[in-house]
């Protein structure tokens, strides 16, 4: 499973299909938080 927006690939398709999404959710959360910090540092909120 790959999310090209954040450059994240997870080689556990069966686990994802079973609903085990925590690694993907953590990657998305980390990316979102990093982008928000960049925007705040640049003064764009």
Rosetta constraint file for C-alpha pairs under 8 A:
AtomPair CA 1 CA 9 HARMONIC 5.67 0.50
AtomPair CA 1 CA 10 HARMONIC 5.16 0.50
AtomPair CA 1 CA 11 HARMONIC 6.33 0.50
AtomPair CA 1 CA 12 HARMONIC 7.23 0.50
AtomPair CA 1 CA 13 HARMONIC 6.11 0.50
AtomPair CA 1 CA 16 HARMONIC 7.94 0.50
AtomPair CA 2 CA 7 HARMONIC 7.33 0.50
AtomPair CA 2 CA 8 HARMONIC 5.63 0.50
AtomPair CA 2 CA 9 HARMONIC 4.25 0.50
AtomPair CA 2 CA 10 HARMONIC 6.30 0.50
AtomPair CA 3 CA 7 HARMONIC 5.95 0.50
AtomPair CA 3 CA 8 HARMONIC 5.29 0.50
AtomPair CA 3 CA 9 HARMONIC 6.46 0.50
AtomPair CA 4 CA 8 HARMONIC 6.55 0.50
AtomPair CA 6 CA 27 HARMONIC 7.95 0.50
AtomPair CA 6 CA 28 HARMONIC 7.22 0.50
AtomPair CA 6 CA 31 HARMONIC 6.68 0.50
AtomPair CA 8 CA 24 HARMONIC 7.86 0.50
AtomPair CA 8 CA 27 HARMONIC 7.17 0.50
AtomPair CA 10 CA 23 HARMONIC 7.98 0.50
AtomPair CA 10 CA 24 HARMONIC 7.65 0.50
AtomPair CA 12 CA 16 HARMONIC 6.38 0.50
AtomPair CA 13 CA 17 HARMONIC 6.11 0.50
AtomPair CA 14 CA 18 HARMONIC 6.21 0.50
AtomPair CA 15 CA 19 HARMONIC 6.55 0.50
AtomPair CA 15 CA 20 HARMONIC 5.40 0.50
AtomPair CA 15 CA 21 HARMONIC 7.83 0.50
AtomPair CA 16 CA 20 HARMONIC 4.94 0.50
AtomPair CA 16 CA 21 HARMONIC 5.65 0.50
AtomPair CA 21 CA 25 HARMONIC 6.09 0.50
AtomPair CA 22 CA 26 HARMONIC 5.99 0.50
AtomPair CA 23 CA 27 HARMONIC 6.24 0.50
AtomPair CA 24 CA 28 HARMONIC 6.18 0.50
AtomPair CA 25 CA 29 HARMONIC 6.05 0.50
AtomPair CA 26 CA 30 HARMONIC 6.05 0.50
AtomPair CA 27 CA 31 HARMONIC 6.13 0.50
AtomPair CA 28 CA 32 HARMONIC 6.04 0.50
AtomPair CA 29 CA 33 HARMONIC 6.08 0.50
AtomPair CA 30 CA 34 HARMONIC 6.15 0.50
AtomPair CA 31 CA 35 HARMONIC 6.18 0.50
AtomPair CA 32 CA 36 HARMONIC 6.15 0.50
AtomPair CA 33 CA 37 HARMONIC 6.19 0.50
AtomPair CA 34 CA 38 HARMONIC 6.25 0.50
AtomPair CA 35 CA 39 HARMONIC 6.25 0.50
AtomPair CA 36 CA 40 HARMONIC 6.16 0.50
AtomPair CA 37 CA 41 HARMONIC 6.04 0.50
AtomPair CA 38 CA 42 HARMONIC 6.18 0.50
AtomPair CA 39 CA 43 HARMONIC 6.12 0.50
AtomPair CA 39 CA 44 HARMONIC 4.94 0.50
AtomPair CA 39 CA 45 HARMONIC 6.13 0.50
AtomPair CA 40 CA 44 HARMONIC 5.62 0.50
AtomPair CA 40 CA 45 HARMONIC 5.73 0.50
